[in-house]
């Protein structure tokens, strides 16, 4: 009887899950958004030809599942289908991107660009170009976040600056910008710990 199972995942999915589930084996159960999704997929695996070529080949990392609570004998689990692997990876990928969209909507302002927010997000999850390309995330943001509205908001905020703020010396403006940068840097450094604390309840 299977006691553990290595579930193939893509590198960026693995790093995202490391923050929300921890780096060790994940005890599979029918609770939490990740557990429910896996439990449902594995007990009712769908076979068939996928139109997403290379899905399994792209999964060069694994999420080790502890199956102590999973009735393997009842569901006759012998191997994972390509569809099961694709569905879970696609699900987590969408969660990651939805979180990125929230970052963009919340953080983009006259001091912080879209590029800076995406770069900070990648740093927070230790995502590198070999895990998922910056350009992939940029295009996803471009398709799914209302960029014109955000740009309009940026422009409006600049126009409404008071004359006193606009007349600040160049030196003071540079110091202010540096302060913003340091603040964002500190936020990125503490992000992983913060995400772990916030996701402990929902991941259990």
C-alpha positions in Angstrom: 0.0 0.0 0.0 1.3 3.4 -0.9 2.3 5.6 2.1 3.8 8.5 0.2 3.5 9.8 -3.3 5.7 12.2 -5.3 3.3 14.5 -7.1 4.9 16.3 -10.1 4.8 20.0 -10.0 6.4 22.9 -11.9 9.2 24.8 -10.3 7.3 28.0 -9.6 4.4 25.9 -8.2 6.7 24.2 -5.9 8.2 27.5 -4.6 4.7 28.9 -4.1 3.6 25.8 -2.2 6.8 26.0 -0.1 5.5 29.2 1.4 1.9 28.2 1.9 2.4 24.5 2.9 6.0 24.3 4.0 8.9 22.5 2.4 8.3 19.1 4.0 5.8 16.3 3.0 2.2 17.5 2.9 -0.3 15.3 4.8 -3.1 14.9 2.3 -6.5 15.6 3.8 -9.9 16.9 2.6 -9.4 20.3 4.3 -7.8 23.5 3.0 -7.9 24.6 -0.6 -4.9 22.6 -1.7 -5.9 19.4 0.2 -9.5 19.5 -1.2 -8.3 20.0 -4.7 -5.7 17.2 -4.5 -8.2 14.9 -2.7 -10.8 15.4 -5.3 -8.5 15.0 -8.3 -6.8 11.9 -7.0 -9.9 10.0 -6.1 -11.6 10.7 -9.4 -8.8 10.8 -11.9 -9.8 11.5 -15.4 -7.9 9.9 -18.3 -7.7 11.1 -21.8 -5.5 13.0 -24.2 -4.5 16.5 -23.1 -4.1 19.3 -25.5 -1.4 20.8 -23.3 1.7 19.1 -24.6 4.7 18.7 -22.3 2.7 19.2 -19.1 4.3 16.3 -17.3 7.7 17.1 -18.7 7.6 20.7 -17.4 7.0 19.3 -13.9 10.6 18.9 -12.8 9.9 19.2 -9.1 7.7 17.2 -6.8 5.3 17.8 -3.9 5.7 14.8 -1.6 2.3 13.7 -0.3 1.8 11.8 2.9 -1.1 9.5 2.2 -1.8 8.4 5.8 -5.4 9.9 5.6 -6.1 8.9 2.0 -7.9 5.6 1.4 -5.6 4.4 -1.4 -7.1 0.9 -1.3 -10.6 2.3 -1.7 -9.8 4.4 -4.8 -7.3 1.9 -6.3 -4.6 4.6 -6.9 -1.8 3.1 -8.9 -0.4 6.1 -10.8 -1.3 9.7 -11.5 -2.8 10.7 -14.9 -1.5 13.6 -17.0 -4.9 15.3 -16.5 -4.6 15.2 -12.7 -1.1 16.6 -12.8 -2.2 19.4 -15.2 -5.3 20.3 -13.3 -3.5 20.8 -9.9 -0.5 22.7 -11.4 -2.9 24.9 -13.4 -5.0 25.5 -10.2 -2.0 26.6 -8.2 -0.6 28.7 -11.1 -3.9 30.6 -11.1 -3.8 31.2 -7.4 -0.3 32.6 -7.7 -1.3 34.9 -10.5 -4.4 36.1 -8.7 -2.2 37.0 -5.8 0.1 38.9 -8.1 -2.9 40.9 -9.6 -3.8 41.9 -6.1 -0.3 43.1 -5.5 -0.4 45.2 -8.7 -3.7 46.8 -7.9 -2.6 47.6 -4.3 1.0 48.7 -4.8 1.3 50.5 -8.2 1.5 54.2 -7.6 3.5 57.2 -8.8 6.6 55.9 -7.0 6.3 52.2 -7.8 6.1 50.8 -11.4 4.4 47.6 -12.6 7.9 46.1 -13.2 9.0 46.9 -9.7 5.9 45.2 -8.2 6.3 42.1 -10.3 10.0 41.9 -9.5 9.2 42.3 -5.8 6.6 39.6 -6.0 9.0 37.2 -7.7 11.6 38.0 -5.0 9.1 37.3 -2.2 8.6 33.8 -3.5 12.2 33.3 -4.6 11.0 32.9 -8.2 13.7 33.1 -10.8 13.7 33.2 -14.6 14.3 29.5 -14.8 11.2 28.9 -12.6 8.8 31.2 -14.4 9.8 34.1 -16.7 9.2 37.7 -15.7 7.7 38.2 -19.2 5.1 35.5 -18.6 3.9 37.3 -15.5 4.0 40.7 -17.1 1.8 39.5 -20.0 -0.6 37.9 -17.5 -0.9 41.2 -15.6 -1.4 43.0 -18.9 -4.3 40.7 -19.8 -6.0 40.5 -16.5 -5.5 43.8 -14.6 -7.2 47.0 -15.7 -4.0 48.8 -16.7 -5.6 51.9 -18.3 -7.6 52.5 -15.1 -4.5 52.2 -13.0 -2.5 54.6 -15.3 -5.4 57.1 -15.1 -5.3 56.9 -11.4 -1.5 57.4 -11.4 -1.9 60.5 -13.6 -4.7 61.9 -11.5 -2.7 61.5 -8.3 0.2 63.4 -9.9 -2.0 66.3 -11.2 -3.6 66.7 -7.7 -0.3 67.1 -5.9 -0.1 70.3 -4.0 2.2 73.1 -5.2 4.2 72.8 -2.0 4.9 69.1 -2.7 5.8 69.9 -6.4 8.2 72.6 -5.2 10.3 70.2 -3.1 14.0 70.4 -3.7 15.6 67.7 -5.9 17.6 66.5 -3.0 14.5 66.0 -0.8 12.7 64.2 -3.7 15.6 61.8 -4.1 15.7 61.1 -0.4 11.9 60.4 -0.4 12.3 58.0 -3.4 15.1 56.2 -1.6 13.0 55.9 1.4 10.2 54.3 -0.6 12.7 51.9 -2.1 14.1 50.9 1.3 10.6 50.3 2.5 9.7 48.0 -0.4 13.0 46.2 0.1 12.2 45.6 3.8 8.7 44.4 2.8 10.1 41.9 0.3 12.6 40.5 2.9 9.8 39.9 5.4 7.2 38.7 2.8 7.9 34.9 3.0 7.6 34.9 6.8 4.5 37.0 6.7 2.9 34.7 4.1 3.7 31.6 6.1 2.0 33.1 9.2 -1.1 34.2 7.3 -1.5 30.9 5.4 -1.0 28.6 8.3 -4.7 28.4 9.1 -6.0 28.1 5.5 -3.5 25.5 4.5 -4.2 23.1 7.4 
